[in-house]
Amino acid sequence: MSVGRLDYNSEGLLLMTNDNALKGILESPETRLPRLYRVKVHGRITSEKLKKMQSPIVIQSVTYGPLKVGISRELQTNSWLDVTL
């Protein structure tokens, strides 16, 4: 069984296990395990946009906690962010 997933055009570690209980623990939001993603975005990220991403948001009456976001690298047309959920 795979733990988590890799989306199309993504890279990273895919963990495999035959322990269903471990899989459940690692995937459950209740464990509050941090998940780190490296994200490529178009353009440059301003400090205002960075602050906005680091604030909680409400979508359909559900409040989502703030993201931990850091700029990893900035290029001419893209930026790379380290995002922790």
N, C-alpha and C positions, 0 to 999 in steps of 0.2 A: 504494500500500500504506500502511496506517496503522501508525504506531509506537505501541505501547502500546494502551490502551483507556480508555474512560470507562464507568463502570458506570451503571446505572439511577439516576436522581436525582442525578447528579454533574455538576460543572462543571469546566472546565479547558481546557487546550490539547491538541488532538489534532494531532500532527505527521504530515504526509503526505509520502511520498517515492516516487520510482521507482527508487531505488538500493537493491537488495536487500542489498548488503554493509553499507551504512550502517544499514539497519533491523536487521540481525543484531547489529551492534556496540552500538547503542543499547538493544536489548532483552536482551542477554546479561547474566546475573548476574556472569559472569566479569570484565566491565569495571568492576564495582563503582561504577558511576555512581550518585550519590545520587538518590533519588526522593522528592520532597516532596509530602505529602498534607495537606490541611486536613480534619479529621475532626470531625463534630458528634457528641457523646455526651450521653446523658441524665444529668442530675445534675451534681454537682461532683466534681472529681478531687482526692483527698487527696494529701498528699505521700507517703504510704505506697504508694498505687496508682501514683503517678508513678515512684517508685523501682523498683517491681516491673516496670513496663514498660521501664525502662532497663537491666534485667538480662537476660543470655542465658537462653533456655529450651530444653528438650529435648522434642521430640515424636517419638514412635516412633523413638528412637535417633538422631535428627538434631538437632544443636545449632544453634539459630538465634541470630545475634548480637543484641546489644541494640539497641533503638530509640533514636533521638534524639527526645525528646518535650518539647514546651514548651506551656504553656497560653497560647493566643492571646487568648481572651476567655471570661469567665464571665458567664452570665446567671442568672436565677432558677431555671430548670429545666434548662438545658443548659450545656455547656461546649464550646468550640472548641479543638482541639488542632492543633499543627503537628507532624506525624510524618514523620521522615525514615528511609527504609529504605536 
